[in-house]
Amino acid sequence: MALSWILWSCNHPAAALADQGIEFSPAQIIEWRPHVFKGTTHYELTDMNDTEAVHARCEEATASGLYLRESIDLRKTPIMEWNWRVDETFTDIDETSRAGDDYPARLYVVDERRVMRWRTRALNYVWASQMAEGSDWPNAYLAQNHMIAVRSGPPEESGQWFTQRRNVREDFMRYHGRVVDRIDAVAIMTDCDDTGQRAQAWYGTIRFLPESE
C-alpha cells in the first residue's frame, strides 16, 4: 500500500514522556487517526491476561491503519521497541508483488519531505508470511517504502508475544542511504485486501529509546 495517507496534516495528543524516552501505550495508539484504503480493518482496545493491547481484525479483504503524526528526534531516541502477537500468517503469497502485499502486522516510520514529496521515505517493519526473517525488499506499490521482515511465519505456539527492537536511524541509512535526525509519523496496519485472506494481530506498547537502553 502507498503511504501518502500518513502525510496528511492532523493534530494528536502528545506521546507520554518517560525519563528513558517516548512511550505510546495501546490506549494511546487506539486513539491515533485512522485511514481507510479499502474497507475497514477493525481495531479495538482489549485486555489479554492483564496485558493491554490493540487487537486488529482483517476479515473481508480490508486495508486500513492507525497513524500518528509526531516529530520524534532520532538523535536522542533512535531505538524503536515494540511488542506484538500474530497467531497465523498468510499462505501461498508473494510479498514482493502487489497481489501479495499484505501483512498480518506491520509498523511504519516515515521521514517526510513536504516540499519535495518524492523524497519522502518510509520503513515498514513487517511480520512476514513467506519472506525470510531478516530479508528486505522495496514495497510493490511504492519503492520509497522499504519492507523489513523482522519476523516470519506463525509462531510455534499461538498466543506468544514477541518484543522487537530496531535502530531506526541506522535502518534509514542502511536501506535508504539517508541520515535521518527525526521521523514525522508512526503507524500500525493489519491488511488483507490483496490476498483476500483473514488476519488478526495484537499490538502492545511502542517505545522510542536512547541507544544506550
N, C-alpha and C positions, 0 to 999 in steps of 0.2 A: 504493500500500500504506500502511496505517496505520502509525504509528511507535511504538505503545505498547511494542513489544518492546525498544526501546532503553532504556526506563526501568527495566528490571529491575536490582536491585542485584547487583553482582558485583565481584570483585577482578581486577585486571590488573597486569602488570608496568608500571612507570613508563616514560614515554617517555624516549628518550635526550635529555639536556640538552646543548645546544650554547651557545657564547658568544652566538650571534645569535638563539637561540630554542629551539624544541622540534621534534624530528625523529622521525618514525616510518618506519623502513625497511621494505621489503617483508617481511624476515624477522620483524619485529615484527608487522606487520599480519596475516600469516598465522596468528598466534597469538591474534588477537582472538577474542572469543566469537561463535560462530555462532548464528543464529536462523533457523528454517525457517518460512516461510509456507505453501508448497506445494511438496512435493518439495525437492530439494537442488541448488542451483547448485554446481558443482564448483569449488573454489578450490585452487590449488596454487602453491607457490613454484617459480619457474622462472628460467632464465638465458638471455637472448637477446642474443647478440653482446656478452657481458661486461656486460650490463645486467640486474640482478636485478629481478624483478617478481613480482606476484601475478597469476596467469593465472586468469581466470574463464570458465567454460563453462556456458552455459544451453542445454540441448538438448531437454528433454522437458517444456515448459510448467512450469518450476520458478521458485521465487522464494525465495531465502534470501540472507542477508548476513552480514557480519562487522562487529562493533561493539566499540568501546572506551568504557567509562565512565571518563572522566578529566576533572577540572576544569582548564580552560585559561583563563588570565587574558587577556582580550582588551584590557585596558588596556595590557599590556606587549607582547603579540604578536597584534595584530588581523589580520594578513595571513596567509591560508592559501595556500600554494603547493603544487601537486602536478603530477605528470606522468602521462599515461595514453595509451593507444592503443586505438583501435577501428577495425577494417578494414571492417566492414559495419554498416549500421543497418537498422531495421525498415521495411517498406513498407506503404503504404495503411492507415495507422492515424491515429486522432485522439487525441493525447496528453492532451487536456483531458477525455477521457471515461474511465470505468472500463475499458471494453473495450480502450483503447489506452494504459493506464497502465503501460507497460513501457519500460525504458531499457537499452541495452547497457552503459552505465556511469553510475554516479551516486555522489556523496558527500553524506552528511548531516552537518549540525551541529545540535545541539539545546540549547535553553535550557529546562531542565526546571523545573517548579513542582511539587514533590512533594505539597504540601498541597492546592493548587488545580490539579489535573491539567489541567482545561480551559484553563488559562492557559499550558500548555506550548506552545512554538512551535519550529518547525524550518525550516531552509533546505535545499533539495535542489538541489545543483549537478549538472546532468544533461548528458549527451551526447544531444541530441535527435535524432530521426529525421526529423520533419516540421516541428516548430515552428522558427521562425527563430532563429538565433543572436542573443542579446540579449533575447529575449522572456521573459515570466514569466507565471505563472498559478497559481491555487490548486490543490492536489492534488485529484484527482477523488474520493478516498476520505476525505480529512481536510483540511478547509480550513486548519487550523492549520499545515499543511506547505506551504510555498510553493516552487514549482518555478522554477528559473532555468536557461535554456538557455545554457550557456557555450560549447558547440559544437553544430553541427547537421550531420547528413548524413555520409556516408562521406568520408574524405579523398580528394584527387585520386590519391594513390598509397598502396597498402597498406603497412603496416609503419612508418608515420610515428608518432613520439612528439610529443606536444604538452604544453607547460607552461602551466598556468593559475595566475593569481593573483587573489585576491578579498580585499577588506577586509570581513571577516565582521561586524565591529562596525557599519560603515556599512550593510551589507546588511540587518541586523536592523532598523535604523532606517528604511531605505528601504521594505522590504517588510512589516514588521510594526509600524512606528511605535513601536519599543521600544528604549530604551537598555539594552544588554546588556554587562555588565562581564566576564562569564565564561560559557563554554559548559560543558555537563556530559557531552556524548557526541559521538563522531565515528563514522561508519560508511561502509562501501562496500557497494554491491549491484549485481549484474547480474541482471535478472529478465526472464522471458519467459512468465509464466503467463497473462496476459490475452490476449496476441496469439497464443500458440502457435507463434511463430516462433523461430528459433535465434539465439543471440548469443554473442559472446565478447569479452573485453576484457582489457587488461593494465594494472595499477595499479603505479606506481612510488612513490617516497618522497613522504610528505606532511609538510609543514613548517608551523609557525606562527612568524611572524617579526615583529620590530618594524616599525613603519610606515616607518621610515627606510631599511629594507633594500631 
